[in-house]
Amino acid sequence: MWRRSGKSIPPMPGTWLISSVLFLSLLMVPAANQAAGRQHEIQLRRNDYMRVPAPAQLQRAELSKAILRVFSDDERKGGLYFNSGLFPVVRPALQQWTREFASGPVSLWAWMGTRKFAWLDHAGLLDTDWSERKPRLIPKLDLFNPQAQDLIIKLFAQLAHQPVQGILVQDDLTLLSGEGLSNWGKASFTRASGLAADPKRMLTEGSLHNRAWEDLKVGRVVETLSKLVTACRQANPAIQIGLNVHYEAPLTPQRARSWYAFDARVLNTAGVDLFYLMAYHRQIKAEMKLLEGDSRIYFRLMLEAALKFWGNKLAVKLQVRDWQTSELIPFSELKTYYDLIPAGVERVCFAAADPEDIPLIVKIIGPAN
């Protein structure tokens, strides 16, 4: 059994009924055809670089967007990389980056967390988790606490005032299965459902309490996102907003809903411009215990489903480095998964990369370069 977000799920079967070889032969399309007209982006994984790649270098690599991380989750040295007036500042690096990218050929986006900061020490704003069947304060802002929700919205509004073209919302704008059970959350549950707030019943899958609790959490996440988008557009009407999306969402929407309080259909109403699907093939293969052929099939089916759902709002994120070792993924492996991306996908983001990874990305993009 493997565990994710407090849930135990049986592994996927080692072999799917369909022939991997036949299926993949039908899927494969020449890379040059797939990449025609496609935009490519890079998301840098760290924020401690002395310098980031110059816009001219990115343009030569045919990368149309740079997404730079403007927060740190480090417990001792964490903070932001811009002045918000709300949270501590590690160093005002965004100020330098925006000068370098000003009026240039490559757009600059800021990648920002919403509620998970290891250095938060304001207990009154923090959430409570019951995943171990007992309450535990966690370093995440409580979405049911109006003061904490307002803090998130003000933080993003401050970021939108910076001279960036877009903001990528981190994948922590979720409520995991055991989260949200603060006093604020339990009071909201009773008020909305008319049921007594009993954490055990609220976490029992399929129960009346559980269904009402899931609905409430989904509503709170989309409400927070909608307010965040509205505040950003009030600060800068031209700004674009992207949202990181967990890979479960396209093929197993109910799992995404129960694990993360992520309901794609509801979130489509929040005004987001781009949905960044975290199609991290090594992570998916490891967590789902897939054989390589099955991993490729799942990857393709996931992207087909996502493309049908989000259309030209879909951006596919490929992992450039291994999460465990930080080693660069070999060209042949990365190219194989790049070539599995459906031709209709208009945006591909090479995620969690370092500046020295750009030559590999250029090779992956293919003959157009």
BELNORTA-V201057 format. One line per field, one symbol per residue. psi: psi as a letter, one per 20 degrees, with the letter a starting at -180 (. if undefined). Layout:
psi: ???
//
This chain:
psi: qqqpljqppqqqqhprhqpgggghhhhpqphhhhipiqqqrpophrkjphqrpqhhghghjkpiqpoppkqpjphhkrarkqoijhrqpgqlhhggghghipkaipqpqpoprgioohjpjnhiiqrppkhkkqpppqlpqohiohggghggghghgghhiqmqirpopqjjmrorhjrilrhgghhhggghhjqpoohghhjopirgggghgggggghhghgggghggghghhhnhiqqpqpppqihgghmhhghghgikoohhghiiijqhponpmlnhhgggghjlqrgghghgggghghgghhhgicjipppppphqphgijqppqghghhghgiipqhipipppoqlrqhiighghghghbhh.
//
